[in-house]
Amino acid sequence: MPEKNKINYIALIAGLLMIVISVLNYLMNDDFVSLGIFVFTGLGFLLIGIKSKFNEAKAIRINKYARTFFFAAIVMVLYWLAVAKFHLF
């Protein structure tokens, strides 16, 4: 595990940028799919960025939450591919 109380600024900035860019994209294009994908991915990166600020038990729980957000984003991408690109539904 990384040093205690050391924030991963790269993951934190990447998460914030993903969320801000997806909100701006939604406001300009009304694109719900990319909003959901990038907000969930951004939240995952935010959680990874701050998990070292907590004790080990909470850091493990935060890591599980981040994985859940990444999984939700992957499910949204797969659904978007199935509906929009391959016209399966």
N, CA, C and O atoms as CSV, one atom per row, in Angstrom:
chain,resi,resn,atom,element,x,y,z
A,1,MET,N,N,0.843,-1.172,0.000
A,1,MET,CA,C,0.000,0.000,0.000
A,1,MET,C,C,0.892,1.241,0.000
A,1,MET,O,O,1.950,1.236,0.629
A,2,PRO,N,N,0.482,2.300,-0.695
A,2,PRO,CA,C,1.317,3.496,-0.744
A,2,PRO,C,C,1.426,4.165,0.619
A,2,PRO,O,O,0.769,3.770,1.582
A,3,GLU,N,N,2.263,5.178,0.673
A,3,GLU,CA,C,2.464,5.883,1.928
A,3,GLU,C,C,1.146,6.394,2.493
A,3,GLU,O,O,0.229,6.752,1.754
A,4,LYS,N,N,1.075,6.420,3.815
A,4,LYS,CA,C,-0.136,6.887,4.488
A,4,LYS,C,C,-0.306,8.386,4.269
A,4,LYS,O,O,0.665,9.141,4.313
A,5,ASN,N,N,-1.529,8.806,4.036
A,5,ASN,CA,C,-1.912,10.213,3.865
A,5,ASN,C,C,-1.285,10.877,2.649
A,5,ASN,O,O,-1.188,12.104,2.604
A,6,LYS,N,N,-0.863,10.103,1.673
A,6,LYS,CA,C,-0.326,10.694,0.450
A,6,LYS,C,C,-1.378,10.538,-0.642
A,6,LYS,O,O,-1.743,9.423,-1.014
A,7,ILE,N,N,-1.855,11.656,-1.144
A,7,ILE,CA,C,-2.911,11.650,-2.157
A,7,ILE,C,C,-2.294,11.385,-3.525
A,7,ILE,O,O,-1.243,11.935,-3.856
A,8,ASN,N,N,-2.944,10.551,-4.310
A,8,ASN,CA,C,-2.523,10.291,-5.681
A,8,ASN,C,C,-3.123,11.390,-6.559
A,8,ASN,O,O,-4.263,11.291,-7.014
A,9,TYR,N,N,-2.338,12.430,-6.784
A,9,TYR,CA,C,-2.851,13.606,-7.488
A,9,TYR,C,C,-3.151,13.330,-8.955
A,9,TYR,O,O,-4.042,13.958,-9.527
A,10,ILE,N,N,-2.436,12.418,-9.566
A,10,ILE,CA,C,-2.699,12.101,-10.980
A,10,ILE,C,C,-4.092,11.496,-11.127
A,10,ILE,O,O,-4.854,11.901,-12.005
A,11,ALA,N,N,-4.426,10.535,-10.281
A,11,ALA,CA,C,-5.759,9.925,-10.339
A,11,ALA,C,C,-6.837,10.931,-9.958
A,11,ALA,O,O,-7.921,10.933,-10.543
A,12,LEU,N,N,-6.547,11.782,-8.985
A,12,LEU,CA,C,-7.516,12.783,-8.550
A,12,LEU,C,C,-7.810,13.790,-9.662
A,12,LEU,O,O,-8.970,14.106,-9.923
A,13,ILE,N,N,-6.769,14.289,-10.313
A,13,ILE,CA,C,-6.952,15.255,-11.403
A,13,ILE,C,C,-7.625,14.594,-12.598
A,13,ILE,O,O,-8.485,15.198,-13.239
A,14,ALA,N,N,-7.237,13.350,-12.902
A,14,ALA,CA,C,-7.870,12.640,-14.025
A,14,ALA,C,C,-9.361,12.453,-13.771
A,14,ALA,O,O,-10.173,12.638,-14.677
A,15,GLY,N,N,-9.723,12.089,-12.554
A,15,GLY,CA,C,-11.134,11.921,-12.221
A,15,GLY,C,C,-11.915,13.214,-12.318
A,15,GLY,O,O,-13.019,13.241,-12.862
A,16,LEU,N,N,-11.343,14.288,-11.791
A,16,LEU,CA,C,-12.021,15.583,-11.868
A,16,LEU,C,C,-12.180,16.047,-13.309
A,16,LEU,O,O,-13.239,16.548,-13.688
A,17,LEU,N,N,-11.135,15.883,-14.115
A,17,LEU,CA,C,-11.220,16.280,-15.523
A,17,LEU,C,C,-12.269,15.469,-16.271
A,17,LEU,O,O,-13.021,16.017,-17.077
A,18,MET,N,N,-12.324,14.163,-16.007
A,18,MET,CA,C,-13.330,13.331,-16.669
A,18,MET,C,C,-14.739,13.786,-16.326
A,18,MET,O,O,-15.601,13.858,-17.202
A,19,ILE,N,N,-14.975,14.089,-15.070
A,19,ILE,CA,C,-16.311,14.515,-14.659
A,19,ILE,C,C,-16.663,15.862,-15.270
A,19,ILE,O,O,-17.769,16.037,-15.781
A,20,VAL,N,N,-15.740,16.814,-15.225
A,20,VAL,CA,C,-16.016,18.151,-15.767
A,20,VAL,C,C,-16.236,18.095,-17.273
A,20,VAL,O,O,-17.167,18.716,-17.785
A,21,ILE,N,N,-15.391,17.361,-17.985
A,21,ILE,CA,C,-15.529,17.274,-19.442
A,21,ILE,C,C,-16.822,16.564,-19.824
A,21,ILE,O,O,-17.474,16.949,-20.795
A,22,SER,N,N,-17.200,15.533,-19.072
A,22,SER,CA,C,-18.445,14.836,-19.413
A,22,SER,C,C,-19.665,15.712,-19.156
A,22,SER,O,O,-20.635,15.652,-19.911
A,23,VAL,N,N,-19.630,16.520,-18.107
A,23,VAL,CA,C,-20.749,17.434,-17.850
A,23,VAL,C,C,-20.830,18.487,-18.948
A,23,VAL,O,O,-21.922,18.803,-19.421
A,24,LEU,N,N,-19.687,19.034,-19.359
A,24,LEU,CA,C,-19.693,20.008,-20.454
A,24,LEU,C,C,-20.183,19.377,-21.753
A,24,LEU,O,O,-20.929,20.003,-22.505
A,25,ASN,N,N,-19.767,18.140,-22.018
A,25,ASN,CA,C,-20.229,17.439,-23.217
A,25,ASN,C,C,-21.738,17.217,-23.161
A,25,ASN,O,O,-22.427,17.358,-24.172
A,26,TYR,N,N,-22.246,16.872,-21.992
A,26,TYR,CA,C,-23.694,16.690,-21.854
A,26,TYR,C,C,-24.433,18.002,-22.097
A,26,TYR,O,O,-25.458,18.022,-22.778
A,27,LEU,N,N,-23.920,19.089,-21.545
A,27,LEU,CA,C,-24.589,20.381,-21.712
A,27,LEU,C,C,-24.599,20.834,-23.168
A,27,LEU,O,O,-25.546,21.486,-23.608
A,28,MET,N,N,-23.552,20.492,-23.918
A,28,MET,CA,C,-23.486,20.926,-25.315
A,28,MET,C,C,-24.217,19.979,-26.258
A,28,MET,O,O,-24.785,20.427,-27.254
A,29,ASN,N,N,-24.214,18.672,-25.966
A,29,ASN,CA,C,-24.723,17.695,-26.929
A,29,ASN,C,C,-25.895,16.852,-26.441
A,29,ASN,O,O,-26.416,16.049,-27.215
A,30,ASP,N,N,-26.331,16.999,-25.198
A,30,ASP,CA,C,-27.381,16.144,-24.622
A,30,ASP,C,C,-27.043,14.658,-24.738
A,30,ASP,O,O,-27.892,13.853,-25.121
A,31,ASP,N,N,-25.825,14.303,-24.412
A,31,ASP,CA,C,-25.355,12.932,-24.554
A,31,ASP,C,C,-25.333,12.263,-23.177
A,31,ASP,O,O,-24.381,12.425,-22.413
A,32,PHE,N,N,-26.400,11.505,-22.869
A,32,PHE,CA,C,-26.492,10.845,-21.573
A,32,PHE,C,C,-25.489,9.706,-21.421
A,32,PHE,O,O,-24.986,9.462,-20.324
A,33,VAL,N,N,-25.199,9.017,-22.505
A,33,VAL,CA,C,-24.340,7.837,-22.417
A,33,VAL,C,C,-22.933,8.226,-21.988
A,33,VAL,O,O,-22.386,7.645,-21.050
A,34,SER,N,N,-22.345,9.203,-22.667
A,34,SER,CA,C,-20.986,9.594,-22.288
A,34,SER,C,C,-20.969,10.247,-20.911
A,34,SER,O,O,-19.977,10.145,-20.190
A,35,LEU,N,N,-22.059,10.918,-20.541
A,35,LEU,CA,C,-22.136,11.486,-19.199
A,35,LEU,C,C,-22.028,10.375,-18.159
A,35,LEU,O,O,-21.231,10.474,-17.225
A,36,GLY,N,N,-22.820,9.324,-18.314
A,36,GLY,CA,C,-22.773,8.223,-17.357
A,36,GLY,C,C,-21.443,7.503,-17.346
A,36,GLY,O,O,-20.901,7.203,-16.283
A,37,ILE,N,N,-20.917,7.225,-18.526
A,37,ILE,CA,C,-19.651,6.489,-18.613
A,37,ILE,C,C,-18.532,7.262,-17.938
A,37,ILE,O,O,-17.812,6.715,-17.104
A,38,PHE,N,N,-18.382,8.530,-18.294
A,38,PHE,CA,C,-17.252,9.290,-17.775
A,38,PHE,C,C,-17.448,9.740,-16.333
A,38,PHE,O,O,-16.464,9.912,-15.612
A,39,VAL,N,N,-18.686,9.935,-15.891
A,39,VAL,CA,C,-18.893,10.276,-14.480
A,39,VAL,C,C,-18.559,9.075,-13.601
A,39,VAL,O,O,-17.896,9.233,-12.575
A,40,PHE,N,N,-19.001,7.884,-13.980
A,40,PHE,CA,C,-18.666,6.704,-13.181
A,40,PHE,C,C,-17.167,6.427,-13.199
A,40,PHE,O,O,-16.594,6.068,-12.170
A,41,THR,N,N,-16.532,6.588,-14.347
A,41,THR,CA,C,-15.087,6.387,-14.414
A,41,THR,C,C,-14.359,7.453,-13.602
A,41,THR,O,O,-13.404,7.148,-12.888
A,42,GLY,N,N,-14.807,8.697,-13.711
A,42,GLY,CA,C,-14.192,9.773,-12.937
A,42,GLY,C,C,-14.332,9.564,-11.443
A,42,GLY,O,O,-13.396,9.823,-10.687
A,43,LEU,N,N,-15.504,9.093,-11.007
A,43,LEU,CA,C,-15.686,8.801,-9.585
A,43,LEU,C,C,-14.755,7.680,-9.127
A,43,LEU,O,O,-14.233,7.718,-8.012
A,44,GLY,N,N,-14.550,6.688,-9.984
A,44,GLY,CA,C,-13.608,5.623,-9.651
A,44,GLY,C,C,-12.200,6.155,-9.465
A,44,GLY,O,O,-11.509,5.771,-8.521
A,45,PHE,N,N,-11.769,7.039,-10.360
A,45,PHE,CA,C,-10.436,7.625,-10.229
A,45,PHE,C,C,-10.339,8.539,-9.007
A,45,PHE,O,O,-9.299,8.580,-8.350
A,46,LEU,N,N,-11.408,9.270,-8.698
A,46,LEU,CA,C,-11.396,10.104,-7.489
A,46,LEU,C,C,-11.223,9.248,-6.241
A,46,LEU,O,O,-10.451,9.595,-5.346
A,47,LEU,N,N,-11.936,8.140,-6.184
A,47,LEU,CA,C,-11.809,7.261,-5.018
A,47,LEU,C,C,-10.415,6.660,-4.917
A,47,LEU,O,O,-9.872,6.534,-3.819
A,48,ILE,N,N,-9.835,6.290,-6.048
A,48,ILE,CA,C,-8.468,5.765,-6.028
A,48,ILE,C,C,-7.494,6.846,-5.562
A,48,ILE,O,O,-6.528,6.557,-4.856
A,49,GLY,N,N,-7.755,8.089,-5.962
A,49,GLY,CA,C,-6.866,9.181,-5.581
A,49,GLY,C,C,-6.856,9.473,-4.091
A,49,GLY,O,O,-5.825,9.868,-3.549
A,50,ILE,N,N,-7.985,9.286,-3.420
A,50,ILE,CA,C,-8.057,9.652,-1.996
A,50,ILE,C,C,-8.010,8.457,-1.053
A,50,ILE,O,O,-8.066,8.650,0.161
A,51,LYS,N,N,-7.910,7.241,-1.556
A,51,LYS,CA,C,-8.025,6.081,-0.666
A,51,LYS,C,C,-6.879,5.970,0.332
A,51,LYS,O,O,-7.053,5.347,1.379
A,52,SER,N,N,-5.722,6.545,0.051
A,52,SER,CA,C,-4.611,6.439,0.995
A,52,SER,C,C,-4.785,7.350,2.208
A,52,SER,O,O,-4.021,7.244,3.167
A,53,LYS,N,N,-5.770,8.236,2.184
A,53,LYS,CA,C,-6.037,9.105,3.332
A,53,LYS,C,C,-6.774,8.364,4.448
A,53,LYS,O,O,-6.901,8.893,5.553
A,54,PHE,N,N,-7.254,7.168,4.183
A,54,PHE,CA,C,-8.050,6.427,5.152
A,54,PHE,C,C,-7.258,5.246,5.691
A,54,PHE,O,O,-6.217,4.882,5.145
A,55,ASN,N,N,-7.764,4.644,6.778
A,55,ASN,CA,C,-7.089,3.469,7.312
A,55,ASN,C,C,-7.251,2.294,6.350
A,55,ASN,O,O,-7.990,2.381,5.370
A,56,GLU,N,N,-6.563,1.212,6.635
A,56,GLU,CA,C,-6.481,0.116,5.666
A,56,GLU,C,C,-7.830,-0.543,5.392
A,56,GLU,O,O,-8.115,-0.907,4.251
A,57,ALA,N,N,-8.656,-0.699,6.413
A,57,ALA,CA,C,-9.970,-1.326,6.203
A,57,ALA,C,C,-10.849,-0.462,5.307
A,57,ALA,O,O,-11.524,-0.975,4.415
A,58,LYS,N,N,-10.841,0.839,5.540
A,58,LYS,CA,C,-11.636,1.731,4.697
A,58,LYS,C,C,-11.038,1.847,3.301
A,58,LYS,O,O,-11.772,2.009,2.326
A,59,ALA,N,N,-9.712,1.766,3.193
A,59,ALA,CA,C,-9.071,1.827,1.875
A,59,ALA,C,C,-9.466,0.624,1.026
A,59,ALA,O,O,-9.657,0.751,-0.183
A,60,ILE,N,N,-9.589,-0.534,1.651
A,60,ILE,CA,C,-10.031,-1.723,0.918
A,60,ILE,C,C,-11.470,-1.542,0.451
A,60,ILE,O,O,-11.807,-1.898,-0.678
A,61,ARG,N,N,-12.317,-0.991,1.312
A,61,ARG,CA,C,-13.705,-0.740,0.934
A,61,ARG,C,C,-13.790,0.298,-0.187
A,61,ARG,O,O,-14.581,0.137,-1.117
A,62,ILE,N,N,-12.995,1.349,-0.109
A,62,ILE,CA,C,-12.983,2.378,-1.157
A,62,ILE,C,C,-12.506,1.787,-2.474
A,62,ILE,O,O,-13.022,2.138,-3.535
A,63,ASN,N,N,-11.522,0.889,-2.416
A,63,ASN,CA,C,-11.046,0.229,-3.633
A,63,ASN,C,C,-12.158,-0.610,-4.262
A,63,ASN,O,O,-12.279,-0.655,-5.486
A,64,LYS,N,N,-12.965,-1.271,-3.439
A,64,LYS,CA,C,-14.103,-2.039,-3.962
A,64,LYS,C,C,-15.138,-1.123,-4.605
A,64,LYS,O,O,-15.704,-1.458,-5.646
A,65,TYR,N,N,-15.386,0.030,-3.990
A,65,TYR,CA,C,-16.311,0.997,-4.588
A,65,TYR,C,C,-15.790,1.496,-5.927
A,65,TYR,O,O,-16.552,1.629,-6.884
A,66,ALA,N,N,-14.493,1.772,-5.995
A,66,ALA,CA,C,-13.904,2.241,-7.258
A,66,ALA,C,C,-14.054,1.180,-8.340
A,66,ALA,O,O,-14.397,1.497,-9.479
A,67,ARG,N,N,-13.799,-0.074,-7.990
A,67,ARG,CA,C,-13.978,-1.158,-8.969
A,67,ARG,C,C,-15.432,-1.261,-9.416
A,67,ARG,O,O,-15.707,-1.545,-10.582
A,68,THR,N,N,-16.360,-1.031,-8.493
A,68,THR,CA,C,-17.778,-1.061,-8.850
A,68,THR,C,C,-18.118,0.047,-9.833
A,68,THR,O,O,-18.871,-0.175,-10.781
A,69,PHE,N,N,-17.572,1.238,-9.619
A,69,PHE,CA,C,-17.806,2.336,-10.556
A,69,PHE,C,C,-17.218,2.022,-11.927
A,69,PHE,O,O,-17.846,2.293,-12.950
A,70,PHE,N,N,-16.009,1.450,-11.952
A,70,PHE,CA,C,-15.409,1.077,-13.236
A,70,PHE,C,C,-16.245,0.006,-13.937
A,70,PHE,O,O,-16.431,0.057,-15.153
A,71,PHE,N,N,-16.749,-0.964,-13.170
A,71,PHE,CA,C,-17.587,-2.009,-13.753
A,71,PHE,C,C,-18.873,-1.420,-14.324
A,71,PHE,O,O,-19.316,-1.827,-15.398
A,72,ALA,N,N,-19.472,-0.469,-13.617
A,72,ALA,CA,C,-20.689,0.179,-14.124
A,72,ALA,C,C,-20.404,0.911,-15.429
A,72,ALA,O,O,-21.225,0.889,-16.346
A,73,ALA,N,N,-19.254,1.555,-15.514
A,73,ALA,CA,C,-18.891,2.250,-16.756
A,73,ALA,C,C,-18.698,1.253,-17.894
A,73,ALA,O,O,-19.094,1.529,-19.026
A,74,ILE,N,N,-18.098,0.104,-17.611
A,74,ILE,CA,C,-17.903,-0.920,-18.645
A,74,ILE,C,C,-19.249,-1.462,-19.111
A,74,ILE,O,O,-19.447,-1.684,-20.306
A,75,VAL,N,N,-20.174,-1.677,-18.179
A,75,VAL,CA,C,-21.507,-2.150,-18.555
A,75,VAL,C,C,-22.200,-1.133,-19.450
A,75,VAL,O,O,-22.858,-1.510,-20.419
A,76,MET,N,N,-22.060,0.154,-19.137
A,76,MET,CA,C,-22.661,1.189,-19.984
A,76,MET,C,C,-22.052,1.210,-21.377
A,76,MET,O,O,-22.767,1.388,-22.364
A,77,VAL,N,N,-20.746,1.031,-21.467
A,77,VAL,CA,C,-20.090,0.991,-22.784
A,77,VAL,C,C,-20.587,-0.202,-23.587
A,77,VAL,O,O,-20.878,-0.072,-24.776
A,78,LEU,N,N,-20.687,-1.360,-22.948
A,78,LEU,CA,C,-21.154,-2.551,-23.659
A,78,LEU,C,C,-22.605,-2.399,-24.101
A,78,LEU,O,O,-22.962,-2.810,-25.204
A,79,TYR,N,N,-23.438,-1.814,-23.252
A,79,TYR,CA,C,-24.832,-1.580,-23.630
A,79,TYR,C,C,-24.912,-0.600,-24.796
A,79,TYR,O,O,-25.694,-0.797,-25.726
A,80,TRP,N,N,-24.107,0.450,-24.744
A,80,TRP,CA,C,-24.094,1.431,-25.834
A,80,TRP,C,C,-23.645,0.779,-27.138
A,80,TRP,O,O,-24.222,1.041,-28.193
A,81,LEU,N,N,-22.623,-0.065,-27.074
A,81,LEU,CA,C,-22.175,-0.774,-28.279
A,81,LEU,C,C,-23.270,-1.684,-28.815
A,81,LEU,O,O,-23.495,-1.746,-30.023
A,82,ALA,N,N,-23.950,-2.391,-27.920
A,82,ALA,CA,C,-24.990,-3.321,-28.359
A,82,ALA,C,C,-26.176,-2.602,-28.983
A,82,ALA,O,O,-26.741,-3.077,-29.969
A,83,VAL,N,N,-26.556,-1.471,-28.424
A,83,VAL,CA,C,-27.740,-0.764,-28.917
A,83,VAL,C,C,-27.409,0.143,-30.091
A,83,VAL,O,O,-28.062,0.067,-31.132
A,84,ALA,N,N,-26.423,0.986,-29.943
A,84,ALA,CA,C,-26.165,2.022,-30.947
A,84,ALA,C,C,-25.371,1.512,-32.142
A,84,ALA,O,O,-25.651,1.896,-33.278
A,85,LYS,N,N,-24.412,0.675,-31.907
A,85,LYS,CA,C,-23.542,0.257,-33.010
A,85,LYS,C,C,-24.014,-1.024,-33.693
A,85,LYS,O,O,-24.007,-1.118,-34.921
A,86,PHE,N,N,-24.425,-2.010,-32.892
A,86,PHE,CA,C,-24.780,-3.306,-33.472
A,86,PHE,C,C,-26.286,-3.500,-33.622
A,86,PHE,O,O,-26.717,-4.477,-34.235
A,87,HIS,N,N,-27.091,-2.600,-33.081
A,87,HIS,CA,C,-28.558,-2.640,-33.177
A,87,HIS,C,C,-29.120,-3.993,-32.735
A,87,HIS,O,O,-29.955,-4.584,-33.419
A,88,LEU,N,N,-28.652,-4.470,-31.582
A,88,LEU,CA,C,-29.102,-5.767,-31.082
A,88,LEU,C,C,-30.433,-5.679,-30.347
A,88,LEU,O,O,-31.142,-6.680,-30.246
A,89,PHE,N,N,-30.784,-4.521,-29.838
A,89,PHE,CA,C,-32.036,-4.384,-29.082
A,89,PHE,C,C,-32.955,-3.432,-29.791
A,89,PHE,O,O,-34.064,-3.177,-29.319
